Amino acid sequence: MITTSSRRILLRTATGIGGRTALNALVACGASSPNSFYSSQETRQAHKAYYPTNLSHNSQQVAFKSALPIEVDPIRSDYDSSAIYSGSDACDKAGISSLGITGPKIIYKNQTFEELFQHEVKNNEGKVANAEYGDTFTVDTGKFTGRSPKDKWIVKNIGTESDANIDWGKVNQPTSPEVFDELYEKAIKHFNSKDECYVFDGFCGANPKSQRKIRFVHEMAWQQHFVTNMFIRANRESDLQGFEPDFTVINACSQVNEDWKKHGLNSEVAVVFNVEKKCAVIFGTWYGGENKKGIFSMMNYWLPMENPPQLPMHCSANVGKDGDSALFFGLSGTGKTTLSADPNRALIGDDEHGWDEEGIFNFEGGCYAKTIKLSEETEPDIYRAIHKDAMLENVALKEQGGKLVPDYFDTSKTENGRVSYPITHIDNYHEPQMAGHPKNIIFLSCDAFGVLPPIAKLSPEQAMYHFISGYTAKVAGTERGITEPTPNFSPCFGAAFLTLHPTRYAELLKKKLEKHHAQAWLINSGWSGGAYGVGKRMSLKITRGCVNAILNGAVNQTTWEKDPVFGWELPASIPNVDSSVLHPRKSWSDPKEYDAAQKKLAEMYVKNFENYSGKGDVDYTQFGPQLDKL
């Protein structure tokens, strides 16, 4: 007989090693409804307990965690593969001597959250913040409060598979094997000068069939904390026996590349990937997101190369009580994390996913949410996730009652303040982090011109056009040098992370849409009633109202009107949304000014799409804006 605790372990194992075997064992034991043993519905205590959930689930793939106090959450304690190696052979035991790292005499490997917290405090790596739901560690990454895309490089190994497939250019900047080797040796020399370091062995990809084994080598405990939050952790030390990483990241964040001019790079910061050597090195930036997005770029290379090809996606995902999953595509700051954290649906993941022959799956084991203007009223799931084991990044602190508390409204440091936390901090997270094929696909745009509607229905062909276009605005703080929204076309809503040509991903999405009959939508989380500086940012209430109508089917109860220029369909009404904002021209005080802004944006769409015209199986130009209708 399998006990309740054993069932929990089987379900959790399904997110990591041997997931299908564990899931099949669970079903075989008679647990046709995973919720049957997660029925505890304790009343939530103010500040110190998890909210229970009453949702039912897709019977063979879903289980929510029970309503247990934070202090005794059993899921948290199961992630214990901690080991400390000491002595002259410490590096060998930790598996990093093959990298050339042999100097440190103490290696802290896969440390628990408690152990990492002790190291963070001892090393004075940040401060302890008294968040409303519990203390959490806070770090300041200096001037690097966002990614450094101009400092990301990939080694061009002439004549190799990666050389033939990578889309070389401004996103995937080529550098030479010789430059990589010099940086690699410098990183190794740095770690060999240290007495101790941190190693994390984990996984990227909740589907065991396609997950990758990832190793990180860090000099900072808090960066180890970050990847422990963000990647899929081993349940126990035995799960890592015989672990051979598919890719290794050596993060020498405190070091700078003084020879950057000689190397032909752009600055003393360097984030360099070598596909053939299965390794990356990081220099000069402390920003935690470089760890996460680097591996995402590699998943964007690996998955489409599989047979059959899989689609990697820069999106969030959730699933409803009937097993209906939804995808939310969008760049940072457009609402992926916020909108997918829905109390009425189970969260699969907030940023990175894959879509294979069985359905969708999360790449990660945690969430990385923006904290700007965060409140419990507007984003309760994220707000309540900030407690023990979470980590705040570049969030201002203020003294209150003799303690330091987070101030999410103070953006003097950056508008890109973040919190990372294990996905188990979300009350209604989906376990395992997989679901069936999506019913709805939502493209999120933060329109700085105030032209796009809050919601539009797309035909399959229009969906392809807008997926390839990936229009949004770069939102303040997500990259260095961005201080106000800037119009941006980012193919597949993730150009910065696309290792292959955008049409490779677009063709994969096209096949998925056709095969599984998913409905695509456009949601504008940007401006209404005028452009940036004149109009107003779309309220979260409006955006959520539109998304809720899509997911609960209310959109099927209204009539639709075709937009003559963009061709998409606009609804006559949406429950709990003022109809005056549904047709953007009507929300502007001067319709002629709207017409001028619409013409400008439409021309930008057309101009941008010239980059892709005729490069795929179908020319989707005809499904974009019709300038002759202006």
VEXDREN-2710 file (C-alpha; in Angstrom, 1 decimal):
% VEXDREN-2710
k/r/px/py/pz
1/MET/0.0/0.0/0.0
2/ILE/1.3/3.5/-0.9
3/THR/0.8/6.0/1.9
4/THR/-0.2/9.6/1.4
5/SER/3.4/10.8/1.9
6/SER/4.6/8.2/-0.6
7/ARG/2.1/9.5/-3.1
8/ARG/3.4/13.0/-2.6
9/ILE/6.9/11.8/-3.3
10/LEU/5.8/10.0/-6.5
11/LEU/4.1/13.2/-7.7
12/ARG/7.1/15.3/-6.9
13/THR/9.4/12.9/-8.6
14/ALA/7.3/13.3/-11.7
15/THR/8.7/16.8/-12.0
16/GLY/12.3/15.6/-11.9
17/ILE/14.0/12.2/-12.5
18/GLY/11.9/9.3/-13.7
19/GLY/8.7/11.3/-13.7
20/ARG/6.7/9.0/-16.0
21/THR/7.5/5.9/-14.0
22/ALA/6.5/7.7/-10.8
23/LEU/3.3/9.0/-12.3
24/ASN/2.3/5.6/-13.7
25/ALA/3.0/4.1/-10.2
26/LEU/0.7/6.7/-8.7
27/VAL/-2.1/6.0/-11.1
28/ALA/-1.6/2.2/-10.7
29/CYS/-2.1/2.5/-6.9
30/GLY/-5.6/3.7/-7.5
31/ALA/-5.2/7.4/-7.1
32/SER/-7.5/8.3/-10.0
33/SER/-8.0/11.7/-8.4
34/PRO/-4.8/13.1/-7.0
35/ASN/-6.8/15.7/-5.1
36/SER/-8.3/12.9/-3.1
37/PHE/-5.3/12.9/-0.7
38/TYR/-4.9/16.6/-0.9
39/SER/-8.2/17.4/0.6
40/SER/-7.1/19.3/3.7
41/GLN/-8.8/22.7/3.7
42/GLU/-7.5/24.4/6.8
43/THR/-8.4/28.0/7.3
44/ARG/-5.5/30.2/6.4
45/GLN/-3.9/32.0/9.4
46/ALA/-2.9/35.6/8.8
47/HIS/0.7/35.9/7.6
48/LYS/1.9/32.4/8.4
49/ALA/0.0/29.7/6.5
50/TYR/-0.7/28.7/3.0
51/TYR/-4.1/29.3/1.4
52/PRO/-6.0/26.1/0.6
53/THR/-7.5/25.5/-2.8
54/ASN/-10.8/24.0/-3.8
55/LEU/-9.9/23.4/-7.5
56/SER/-10.3/20.0/-9.1
57/HIS/-7.7/18.9/-11.6
58/ASN/-6.8/17.0/-14.7
59/SER/-7.0/13.6/-13.2
60/GLN/-3.7/12.1/-14.1
61/GLN/-1.4/15.0/-14.2
62/VAL/-2.3/17.4/-11.4
63/ALA/-2.0/17.7/-7.6
64/PHE/-2.0/20.8/-5.5
65/LYS/-0.1/21.0/-2.3
66/SER/-2.0/20.7/0.9
67/ALA/-2.8/23.6/3.2
68/LEU/0.2/23.3/5.5
69/PRO/2.0/25.9/7.6
70/ILE/5.1/27.3/6.0
71/GLU/7.3/26.1/8.8
72/VAL/6.5/22.4/8.2
73/ASP/6.0/22.3/4.4
74/PRO/7.1/18.7/3.6
75/ILE/7.8/19.5/-0.1
76/ARG/10.5/21.9/0.9
77/SER/12.3/19.4/3.1
78/ASP/12.3/16.7/0.4
79/TYR/14.7/18.7/-1.7
80/ASP/17.8/17.7/0.3
81/SER/20.7/16.5/-1.8
82/SER/23.2/18.6/0.2
83/ALA/26.8/17.6/0.5
84/ILE/30.0/19.2/1.7
85/TYR/33.3/18.0/0.4
86/SER/36.6/18.9/2.1
87/GLY/40.2/18.1/1.7
88/SER/42.6/17.8/-1.2
89/ASP/40.1/15.7/-3.3
90/ALA/37.1/17.9/-2.6
91/CYS/36.9/19.1/-6.2
92/ASP/37.1/15.6/-7.5
93/LYS/34.3/14.4/-5.3
94/ALA/32.2/17.4/-6.3
95/GLY/32.7/16.6/-10.0
96/ILE/34.5/19.8/-10.9
97/SER/38.1/18.7/-11.2
98/SER/37.4/17.7/-14.8
99/LEU/36.8/21.4/-15.5
100/GLY/40.3/22.2/-14.2
101/ILE/39.0/23.4/-10.8
102/THR/41.2/21.8/-8.2
103/GLY/42.2/24.6/-5.8
104/PRO/39.2/24.9/-3.4
105/LYS/39.5/22.6/-0.4
106/ILE/35.8/23.0/0.6
107/ILE/33.0/22.5/-1.9
108/TYR/29.4/23.2/-0.8
109/LYS/27.2/21.2/-3.2
110/ASN/23.4/21.5/-3.5
111/GLN/23.1/23.2/-0.1
112/THR/19.7/23.4/1.5
113/PHE/17.9/26.7/1.8
114/GLU/18.9/26.9/5.5
115/GLU/22.5/26.3/4.8
116/LEU/22.6/28.9/2.0
117/PHE/20.9/31.4/4.2
118/GLN/23.6/30.9/6.8
119/HIS/26.3/31.4/4.2
120/GLU/24.7/34.5/2.8
121/VAL/24.6/36.1/6.3
122/LYS/28.1/34.9/7.2
123/ASN/29.5/36.2/3.9
124/ASN/27.7/39.5/4.3
125/GLU/26.2/39.1/0.8
126/GLY/23.1/41.1/1.4
127/LYS/20.5/41.9/4.1
128/VAL/17.6/40.1/5.8
129/ALA/14.3/41.8/4.9
130/ASN/11.2/41.4/7.1
131/ALA/8.6/40.8/4.4
132/GLU/5.0/40.5/5.6
133/TYR/4.8/36.7/5.3
134/GLY/8.3/36.0/6.6
135/ASP/12.0/37.0/6.5
136/THR/13.7/36.7/3.2
137/PHE/17.2/37.5/2.0
138/THR/17.8/40.6/-0.2
139/VAL/20.7/41.2/-2.5
140/ASP/22.0/44.2/-4.5
141/THR/23.6/43.4/-7.8
142/GLY/25.2/46.8/-8.2
143/LYS/24.9/48.6/-11.6
144/PHE/23.8/45.4/-13.3
145/THR/20.0/45.4/-12.5
146/GLY/19.1/43.7/-15.8
147/ARG/20.6/41.5/-18.5
148/SER/23.5/42.7/-20.6
149/PRO/22.4/41.5/-24.1
150/LYS/25.3/43.3/-25.8
151/ASP/27.7/41.2/-23.8
152/LYS/26.3/37.8/-24.7
153/TRP/28.4/35.8/-27.1
154/ILE/28.4/32.3/-28.6
155/VAL/31.5/30.6/-29.8
156/LYS/31.5/30.0/-33.6
157/ASN/33.1/26.6/-34.0
158/ILE/33.6/26.5/-37.8
159/GLY/32.1/23.5/-39.5
160/THR/30.1/22.2/-36.5
161/GLU/26.4/21.6/-36.2
162/SER/25.9/24.7/-34.1
163/ASP/27.8/26.8/-36.7
164/ALA/25.3/25.6/-39.4
165/ASN/22.2/26.2/-37.3
166/ILE/22.7/29.2/-35.0
167/ASP/21.2/32.4/-36.3
168/TRP/24.3/34.6/-36.2
169/GLY/23.9/38.3/-35.7
170/LYS/23.2/41.0/-33.1
171/VAL/21.5/38.5/-30.8
172/ASN/23.9/35.6/-31.2
173/GLN/27.1/37.4/-31.5
174/PRO/30.0/35.2/-32.7
175/THR/33.3/35.0/-30.9
176/SER/36.3/32.7/-31.5
177/PRO/37.2/29.5/-29.7
178/GLU/40.5/31.2/-28.7
179/VAL/38.6/34.0/-26.9
180/PHE/36.5/31.5/-25.0
181/ASP/39.6/29.4/-24.0
182/GLU/41.3/32.5/-22.6
183/LEU/38.2/33.5/-20.6
184/TYR/37.7/29.9/-19.5
185/GLU/41.3/29.7/-18.2
186/LYS/40.9/33.0/-16.4
187/ALA/37.7/31.7/-14.7
188/ILE/39.4/28.5/-13.7
189/LYS/42.4/30.4/-12.3
190/HIS/40.0/32.6/-10.3
191/PHE/38.3/29.6/-8.7
192/ASN/41.6/27.8/-8.1
193/SER/42.6/30.8/-6.0
194/LYS/39.6/30.4/-3.7
195/ASP/39.4/28.3/-0.6
196/GLU/35.8/27.3/-1.2
197/CYS/33.0/27.5/-3.8
198/TYR/29.5/26.4/-4.5
199/VAL/28.2/23.8/-6.9
200/PHE/24.6/23.1/-7.9
201/ASP/23.6/20.1/-9.9
202/GLY/20.0/20.2/-11.1
203/PHE/17.7/19.9/-14.1
204/CYS/16.1/22.1/-16.7
205/GLY/12.8/20.7/-18.0
206/ALA/10.0/19.0/-16.1
207/ASN/9.4/16.4/-18.8
208/PRO/12.0/13.6/-18.0
209/LYS/12.1/12.8/-21.7
210/SER/13.6/16.2/-22.7
211/GLN/15.1/17.6/-19.5
212/ARG/18.8/18.6/-19.4
213/LYS/21.2/18.1/-16.6
214/ILE/22.7/21.4/-15.6
215/ARG/25.7/22.3/-13.4
216/PHE/26.5/25.7/-11.9
217/VAL/29.8/26.7/-10.3
218/HIS/29.4/29.9/-8.2
219/GLU/31.6/31.9/-5.8
220/MET/28.6/33.6/-4.1
221/ALA/26.1/31.7/-1.9
222/TRP/23.2/34.0/-3.0
223/GLN/23.7/33.0/-6.7
224/GLN/23.6/29.4/-5.7
225/HIS/20.4/30.3/-3.8
226/PHE/19.0/31.8/-7.0
227/VAL/19.6/28.7/-9.2
228/THR/18.3/26.5/-6.4
229/ASN/15.1/28.5/-6.5
230/MET/14.9/28.6/-10.3
231/PHE/15.9/25.2/-11.6
232/ILE/14.5/21.8/-10.9
233/ARG/16.1/20.4/-7.8
234/ALA/17.0/16.7/-7.0
235/ASN/14.7/15.2/-4.4
236/ARG/17.6/13.4/-2.7
237/GLU/21.3/12.9/-3.1
238/SER/20.9/9.5/-4.6
239/ASP/19.1/11.1/-7.6
240/LEU/22.4/12.7/-8.5
241/GLN/24.5/9.5/-8.5
242/GLY/26.3/9.3/-11.8
243/PHE/25.3/12.8/-12.7
244/GLU/27.0/14.0/-15.9
245/PRO/26.0/17.5/-16.8
246/ASP/24.7/18.3/-20.3
247/PHE/25.9/21.8/-19.7
248/THR/28.0/23.7/-17.1
249/VAL/28.0/27.4/-16.2
250/ILE/31.1/28.8/-14.5
251/ASN/30.0/32.1/-13.0
252/ALA/33.0/34.3/-12.0
253/CYS/30.8/37.3/-11.4
254/SER/33.3/39.2/-9.4
255/GLN/35.9/39.2/-12.2
256/VAL/36.0/41.4/-15.2
257/ASN/37.6/40.8/-18.6
258/GLU/40.3/43.5/-18.8
259/ASP/41.3/42.2/-22.3
260/TRP/37.8/42.8/-23.8
261/LYS/39.2/45.2/-26.5
262/LYS/41.8/42.7/-27.6
263/HIS/39.1/40.0/-27.6
264/GLY/36.8/42.1/-29.8
265/LEU/34.1/42.2/-27.2
266/ASN/31.9/45.2/-26.2
267/SER/32.9/45.7/-22.5
268/GLU/34.6/44.1/-19.6
269/VAL/31.4/42.0/-19.0
270/ALA/31.3/38.7/-20.9
271/VAL/28.6/36.0/-21.0
272/VAL/30.0/33.4/-23.4
273/PHE/28.6/30.0/-24.5
274/ASN/30.4/27.2/-26.2
275/VAL/27.9/24.7/-27.5
276/GLU/30.4/22.0/-28.5
277/LYS/32.3/22.2/-25.2
278/LYS/29.0/22.2/-23.3
279/CYS/30.1/25.1/-21.1
280/ALA/29.5/28.9/-20.5
281/VAL/31.5/31.4/-18.5
282/ILE/30.2/34.6/-16.9
283/PHE/32.3/37.6/-16.1
284/GLY/31.6/41.0/-14.6
285/THR/27.9/40.9/-14.0
286/TRP/26.2/40.0/-10.7
287/TYR/22.6/40.0/-12.2
288/GLY/21.0/36.7/-11.3
289/GLY/18.9/36.5/-14.4
290/GLU/22.0/35.8/-16.5
291/ASN/22.1/32.3/-15.0
292/LYS/18.5/31.6/-15.9
293/LYS/18.4/33.1/-19.3
294/GLY/21.6/31.6/-20.4
295/ILE/20.2/28.1/-20.0
296/PHE/17.0/29.2/-21.7
297/SER/19.0/30.2/-24.7
298/MET/20.5/26.7/-24.7
299/MET/17.1/25.1/-24.5
300/ASN/16.1/27.2/-27.5
301/TYR/19.0/25.5/-29.4
302/TRP/18.5/22.0/-28.1
303/LEU/14.8/21.3/-28.4
304/PRO/14.1/22.2/-32.0
305/MET/17.0/20.0/-33.0
306/GLU/15.4/16.9/-31.5
307/ASN/13.4/14.3/-33.4
308/PRO/10.6/15.1/-33.5
309/PRO/11.3/18.8/-32.9
310/GLN/10.0/20.4/-29.8
311/LEU/9.0/24.0/-29.4
312/PRO/10.7/26.1/-26.6
313/MET/8.7/29.1/-25.6
314/HIS/9.2/32.3/-23.7
315/CYS/5.8/32.2/-22.0
316/SER/4.0/31.5/-18.8
317/ALA/1.4/28.7/-18.5
318/ASN/-1.5/27.6/-16.3
319/VAL/-4.2/25.1/-16.3
320/GLY/-7.9/25.1/-15.3
321/LYS/-9.9/22.7/-13.2
322/ASP/-11.0/20.9/-16.4
323/GLY/-7.4/20.4/-17.6
324/ASP/-7.6/23.3/-20.1
325/SER/-4.1/24.8/-20.3
326/ALA/-3.2/28.3/-21.6
327/LEU/0.0/29.9/-22.7
328/PHE/0.9/33.6/-22.2
329/PHE/3.6/34.9/-24.5
330/GLY/5.4/38.1/-23.8
331/LEU/8.6/39.9/-22.9
332/SER/9.6/41.0/-19.4
333/GLY/7.1/43.4/-18.0
334/THR/4.2/42.6/-20.2
335/GLY/2.3/40.5/-17.6
336/LYS/3.4/36.9/-18.1
337/THR/4.0/36.2/-14.4
338/THR/1.2/38.4/-13.1
339/LEU/-1.5/37.0/-15.4
340/SER/-0.6/33.4/-15.1
341/ALA/-0.6/33.6/-11.3
342/ASP/-4.4/33.1/-11.1
343/PRO/-6.1/31.9/-7.9
344/ASN/-8.7/30.1/-10.0
345/ARG/-6.2/28.1/-12.0
346/ALA/-3.1/26.0/-11.3
347/LEU/0.3/27.6/-12.3
348/ILE/2.5/25.4/-14.4
349/GLY/5.3/28.0/-14.7
350/ASP/5.8/31.8/-15.2
351/ASP/8.4/32.2/-17.9
352/GLU/9.9/29.3/-19.9
353/HIS/8.2/26.2/-21.3
354/GLY/8.4/23.5/-24.0
355/TRP/5.7/22.0/-26.1
356/ASP/6.2/18.4/-27.3
357/GLU/4.1/15.5/-28.6
358/GLU/2.4/15.0/-25.1
359/GLY/1.7/18.7/-24.2
360/ILE/3.4/21.5/-22.4
361/PHE/6.0/21.4/-19.6
362/ASN/7.9/23.9/-17.5
363/PHE/11.6/24.3/-17.9
364/GLU/12.0/25.6/-14.3
365/GLY/11.4/24.8/-10.7
366/GLY/10.7/28.4/-9.6
367/CYS/9.5/31.8/-10.5
368/TYR/11.3/35.2/-11.1
369/ALA/8.7/37.9/-10.7
370/LYS/8.9/41.7/-11.0
371/THR/8.2/43.5/-7.7
372/ILE/7.6/47.0/-8.9
373/LYS/4.5/48.4/-7.1
374/LEU/3.7/44.9/-5.8
375/SER/0.9/44.7/-3.3
376/GLU/-1.3/41.9/-1.9
377/GLU/-4.4/43.5/-3.4
378/THR/-3.1/43.5/-7.0
379/GLU/-0.9/40.4/-7.1
380/PRO/-1.7/38.3/-4.0
381/ASP/0.0/35.1/-5.1
382/ILE/3.3/36.7/-5.8
383/TYR/3.1/38.9/-2.7
384/ARG/2.4/35.9/-0.4
385/ALA/5.2/33.9/-2.0
386/ILE/7.8/36.3/-0.5
387/HIS/8.8/34.5/2.6
388/LYS/11.5/32.1/3.8
389/ASP/13.6/30.7/0.9
390/ALA/12.5/33.4/-1.5
391/MET/15.1/35.9/-2.4
392/LEU/14.7/39.6/-3.3
393/GLU/17.0/41.2/-5.9
394/ASN/17.5/45.0/-6.2
395/VAL/14.5/45.8/-4.0
396/ALA/14.7/48.9/-1.8
397/LEU/14.4/48.5/1.9
398/LYS/13.2/50.9/4.5
399/GLU/13.4/50.8/8.3
400/GLN/10.1/50.2/10.0
401/GLY/9.7/49.3/13.7
402/GLY/13.4/48.5/14.0
403/LYS/13.4/46.1/11.1
404/LEU/14.2/46.4/7.4
405/VAL/11.1/45.9/5.2
406/PRO/10.8/45.8/1.4
407/ASP/9.5/48.9/-0.3
408/TYR/8.1/47.8/-3.6
409/PHE/7.2/51.3/-4.6
410/ASP/10.7/52.7/-4.2
411/THR/12.2/52.5/-7.7
412/SER/15.2/54.7/-7.0
413/LYS/17.5/51.6/-7.5
414/THR/15.7/50.2/-10.5
415/GLU/12.2/49.4/-11.9
416/ASN/13.4/45.9/-12.4
417/GLY/13.3/44.7/-8.8
418/ARG/12.7/41.0/-8.7
419/VAL/11.9/38.1/-6.4
420/SER/12.9/34.5/-7.0
421/TYR/11.1/31.7/-5.2
422/PRO/10.5/28.0/-5.6
423/ILE/7.2/27.3/-7.4
424/THR/6.0/25.5/-4.3
425/HIS/5.5/29.0/-2.8
426/ILE/2.5/29.4/-5.1
427/ASP/-0.6/28.0/-3.3
428/ASN/-2.2/26.4/-6.4
429/TYR/0.9/25.3/-8.4
430/HIS/0.5/22.4/-10.7
431/GLU/2.3/19.2/-10.0
432/PRO/3.9/17.8/-12.0
433/GLN/4.7/20.9/-14.0
434/MET/3.2/19.5/-17.2
435/ALA/-0.2/19.6/-18.8
436/GLY/-1.9/18.7/-22.1
437/HIS/-2.0/20.7/-25.3
438/PRO/-3.1/24.3/-24.7
439/LYS/-6.6/25.5/-25.6
440/ASN/-5.8/29.2/-25.6
441/ILE/-2.6/31.0/-26.6
442/ILE/-2.3/34.6/-25.5
443/PHE/0.1/37.1/-27.0
444/LEU/0.9/39.9/-24.6
445/SER/2.0/43.3/-25.9
446/CYS/2.9/46.4/-23.9
447/ASP/1.9/48.9/-26.6
448/ALA/3.6/52.2/-26.0
449/PHE/1.6/53.9/-28.8
450/GLY/-1.8/53.2/-27.3
451/VAL/-3.1/51.8/-30.6
452/LEU/-3.6/48.1/-29.8
453/PRO/-6.9/47.0/-28.2
454/PRO/-7.0/45.4/-24.8
455/ILE/-8.2/42.2/-26.5
456/ALA/-8.4/40.9/-30.0
457/LYS/-9.2/37.5/-31.5
458/LEU/-6.7/36.2/-34.1
459/SER/-7.1/33.8/-36.9
460/PRO/-4.4/31.1/-37.2
461/GLU/-2.7/33.0/-39.9
462/GLN/-2.8/36.3/-38.0
463/ALA/-1.4/34.4/-35.0
464/MET/1.6/33.4/-37.1
465/TYR/2.1/37.0/-38.2
466/HIS/2.0/38.4/-34.7
467/PHE/4.1/35.6/-33.3
468/ILE/6.8/36.3/-35.8
469/SER/6.4/40.1/-35.3
470/GLY/6.4/39.9/-31.5
471/TYR/5.5/43.6/-31.1
472/THR/5.8/45.1/-27.6
473/ALA/7.7/47.8/-25.8
474/LYS/11.0/47.3/-23.9
475/VAL/9.9/48.1/-20.4
476/ALA/12.0/50.3/-18.1
477/GLY/14.7/48.4/-16.2
478/THR/14.6/45.0/-17.8
479/GLU/17.8/45.9/-19.7
480/ARG/20.6/48.3/-19.0
481/GLY/20.0/51.7/-20.4
482/ILE/16.2/51.4/-20.8
483/THR/14.5/54.1/-18.7
484/GLU/11.1/54.4/-20.5
485/PRO/9.1/52.1/-22.8
486/THR/10.6/51.8/-26.3
487/PRO/8.8/50.3/-29.2
488/ASN/10.3/46.9/-30.0
489/PHE/9.7/44.0/-32.4
490/SER/10.9/40.8/-30.8
491/PRO/10.2/37.7/-32.9
492/CYS/8.5/34.9/-31.0
493/PHE/8.3/37.3/-28.1
494/GLY/11.8/36.4/-27.1
495/ALA/14.3/37.5/-29.7
496/ALA/17.0/37.9/-27.1
497/PHE/16.9/34.2/-26.4
498/LEU/16.4/32.7/-29.8
499/THR/19.4/30.7/-30.8
500/LEU/18.0/29.6/-34.2
501/HIS/16.3/31.7/-36.8
502/PRO/12.8/32.9/-35.7
503/THR/11.1/31.1/-38.6
504/ARG/12.2/27.8/-37.2
505/TYR/10.2/28.4/-34.0
506/ALA/7.3/29.9/-36.0
507/GLU/6.9/26.8/-38.2
508/LEU/6.9/24.6/-35.1
509/LEU/4.1/26.8/-33.6
510/LYS/2.1/26.7/-36.8
511/LYS/2.1/22.9/-36.8
512/LYS/1.1/22.8/-33.1
513/LEU/-1.8/25.3/-33.7
514/GLU/-3.1/23.3/-36.7
515/LYS/-2.8/19.9/-35.0
516/HIS/-4.4/20.9/-31.6
517/HIS/-6.8/23.6/-32.7
518/ALA/-5.7/26.2/-30.2
519/GLN/-7.3/29.7/-30.3
520/ALA/-4.9/32.6/-30.4
521/TRP/-5.5/36.0/-28.8
522/LEU/-3.8/39.4/-28.6
523/ILE/-3.8/41.2/-25.2
524/ASN/-2.5/44.8/-24.8
525/SER/-1.2/45.4/-21.3
526/GLY/0.3/48.8/-22.4
527/TRP/-1.4/52.2/-22.9
528/SER/-4.9/53.2/-23.7
529/GLY/-6.4/56.6/-24.6
530/GLY/-3.1/57.9/-25.9
531/ALA/0.6/57.1/-26.3
532/TYR/3.0/56.8/-23.4
533/GLY/3.1/60.2/-21.7
534/VAL/-0.4/61.1/-22.7
535/GLY/-2.6/58.0/-22.2
536/LYS/-2.9/55.7/-19.2
537/ARG/-1.4/52.3/-18.6
538/MET/-4.0/49.6/-19.0
539/SER/-5.2/48.7/-15.5
540/LEU/-4.6/45.2/-14.2
541/LYS/-8.3/45.0/-13.7
542/ILE/-9.0/45.5/-17.4
543/THR/-6.3/43.1/-18.5
544/ARG/-7.4/40.4/-16.0
545/GLY/-11.0/40.9/-17.1
546/CYS/-10.1/40.2/-20.7
547/VAL/-8.0/37.2/-19.8
548/ASN/-10.6/35.8/-17.5
549/ALA/-13.2/36.1/-20.3
550/ILE/-11.0/34.1/-22.6
551/LEU/-10.3/31.4/-20.1
552/ASN/-13.8/31.0/-18.8
553/GLY/-15.4/31.1/-22.2
554/ALA/-17.3/34.4/-21.7
555/VAL/-15.8/35.7/-25.0
556/ASN/-18.0/33.2/-26.8
557/GLN/-21.1/35.1/-25.6
558/THR/-20.4/38.4/-27.4
559/THR/-20.4/39.6/-31.0
560/TRP/-17.2/40.6/-32.8
561/GLU/-16.3/43.3/-35.3
562/LYS/-13.4/43.2/-37.7
563/ASP/-10.8/45.9/-37.5
564/PRO/-10.4/47.2/-41.1
565/VAL/-6.6/47.9/-40.8
566/PHE/-5.2/45.1/-38.6
567/GLY/-7.8/42.5/-39.5
568/TRP/-8.3/41.1/-36.1
569/GLU/-11.7/40.9/-34.4
570/LEU/-12.8/43.2/-31.5
571/PRO/-15.5/42.3/-29.0
572/ALA/-18.7/44.3/-28.4
573/SER/-18.4/43.6/-24.7
574/ILE/-16.4/41.8/-22.0
575/PRO/-17.8/41.2/-18.5
576/ASN/-16.5/43.7/-15.9
577/VAL/-14.6/45.7/-18.6
578/ASP/-15.7/49.2/-19.7
579/SER/-16.8/48.8/-23.3
580/SER/-15.3/52.2/-24.1
581/VAL/-11.8/50.8/-24.0
582/LEU/-12.4/47.8/-26.2
583/HIS/-12.2/49.9/-29.4
584/PRO/-9.1/52.0/-28.9
585/ARG/-10.1/54.7/-31.3
586/LYS/-13.0/55.5/-29.1
587/SER/-10.8/55.8/-26.0
588/TRP/-8.8/58.7/-27.5
589/SER/-10.0/62.3/-27.0
590/ASP/-9.0/63.1/-30.6
591/PRO/-9.8/60.3/-33.1
592/LYS/-7.6/61.9/-35.8
593/GLU/-4.6/61.6/-33.5
594/TYR/-5.5/58.0/-33.0
595/ASP/-5.6/57.5/-36.8
596/ALA/-2.1/59.1/-37.1
597/ALA/-0.7/56.8/-34.4
598/GLN/-2.4/53.8/-35.9
599/LYS/-0.8/54.6/-39.3
600/LYS/2.6/55.0/-37.7
601/LEU/2.4/51.7/-35.9
602/ALA/0.9/49.8/-38.9
603/GLU/3.8/51.1/-41.1
604/MET/6.3/49.9/-38.4
605/TYR/4.7/46.4/-38.5
606/VAL/4.9/46.2/-42.3
607/LYS/8.5/47.5/-42.3
608/ASN/9.6/45.0/-39.7
609/PHE/8.0/42.1/-41.4
610/GLU/10.0/42.7/-44.5
611/ASN/12.7/40.8/-42.6
612/TYR/10.7/37.6/-42.8
613/SER/8.7/37.9/-46.0
614/GLY/9.2/34.8/-48.2
615/LYS/11.5/33.0/-45.7
616/GLY/9.0/30.5/-44.4
617/ASP/6.7/27.9/-46.0
618/VAL/4.0/30.6/-46.2
619/ASP/4.3/34.4/-46.7
620/TYR/2.2/35.8/-43.8
621/THR/2.6/39.4/-44.9
622/GLN/-1.0/39.4/-46.1
623/PHE/-2.2/38.8/-42.6
624/GLY/-0.7/41.9/-41.2
625/PRO/-1.9/45.5/-41.3
626/GLN/-3.5/46.7/-44.6
627/LEU/-2.0/50.1/-45.3
628/ASP/-4.5/50.7/-48.1
629/LYS/-7.3/50.7/-45.6
630/LEU/-5.8/53.7/-43.7
END
